[in-house]
Amino acid sequence: MASDEYHSDPLVADTVIRLAAEFGGRVPRRVVASTVVAARRDLEGQVAPEAVAEMLHRLAHHRLDRRPRWADR
């Protein structure tokens, strides 16, 4: 799933919306989207289906929070 195709997965789309709002002004939306898509890919088959939404948010949040501040400039 490419970062511009994230709308097809409701869990990814919802997580992008929430994290884009939380990281707005600090991280570009395209970076949020690609981070969430990568996290979703990494979680595939690794966690119980009922835990995917929470784990997706936590993993993507962690990765965005740990990004170097200069990475997107």
VMD Tcl script that draws the C-alpha trace (Angstrom):
set ca {
  {0.00 0.00 0.00}
  {1.56 3.29 -1.08}
  {1.27 6.23 1.30}
  {-1.08 8.00 -1.13}
  {-3.38 4.95 -1.19}
  {-3.97 4.79 2.56}
  {-7.64 5.76 2.23}
  {-8.53 2.18 1.26}
  {-7.76 0.93 4.80}
  {-10.08 2.54 7.39}
  {-7.67 1.84 10.25}
  {-4.84 3.56 8.42}
  {-7.01 6.50 7.33}
  {-8.29 7.06 10.88}
  {-4.81 6.83 12.35}
  {-3.42 9.28 9.79}
  {-6.17 11.79 10.62}
  {-5.56 11.55 14.36}
  {-1.77 11.67 14.16}
  {-1.74 14.44 11.54}
  {-3.75 16.55 13.97}
  {-1.48 15.66 16.87}
  {1.76 16.27 14.97}
  {0.44 19.15 12.87}
  {3.02 21.86 12.35}
  {5.86 19.52 13.34}
  {5.58 16.68 10.82}
  {4.19 16.99 7.27}
  {1.01 15.00 6.62}
  {2.73 12.98 3.88}
  {5.32 11.82 6.43}
  {2.56 10.92 8.89}
  {0.80 8.92 6.16}
  {3.91 7.06 5.05}
  {4.84 6.30 8.67}
  {1.38 4.90 9.40}
  {1.39 2.83 6.20}
  {4.80 1.38 7.10}
  {3.65 0.62 10.64}
  {0.52 -1.10 9.29}
  {2.67 -3.22 7.00}
  {4.99 -4.14 9.89}
  {2.08 -5.16 12.13}
  {0.39 -7.33 9.49}
  {0.11 -10.84 10.91}
  {2.03 -9.89 14.07}
  {-0.83 -8.91 16.39}
  {-4.37 -10.10 17.00}
  {-6.85 -8.43 14.62}
  {-8.73 -6.81 17.50}
  {-5.52 -5.11 18.67}
  {-4.39 -3.73 15.31}
  {-6.01 -0.28 15.67}
  {-4.42 0.45 19.03}
  {-1.06 -1.02 18.13}
  {-1.02 0.86 14.82}
  {-1.58 4.16 16.60}
  {1.03 3.41 19.25}
  {3.71 2.23 16.81}
  {3.21 5.09 14.36}
  {3.11 7.63 17.21}
  {6.34 6.24 18.63}
  {8.07 6.41 15.25}
  {6.87 9.97 14.58}
  {7.85 11.10 18.06}
  {11.36 9.72 17.61}
  {11.98 11.31 14.19}
  {14.84 13.76 14.11}
  {13.44 17.29 13.96}
  {15.57 18.07 10.88}
  {14.48 14.98 8.90}
  {11.74 16.73 6.93}
  {13.33 20.07 6.19}
}
mol new
graphics top color blue
foreach p $ca { graphics top sphere $p radius 0.5 }
foreach p [lrange $ca 0 end-1] q [lrange $ca 1 end] { graphics top cylinder $p $q radius 0.2 }
display resetview
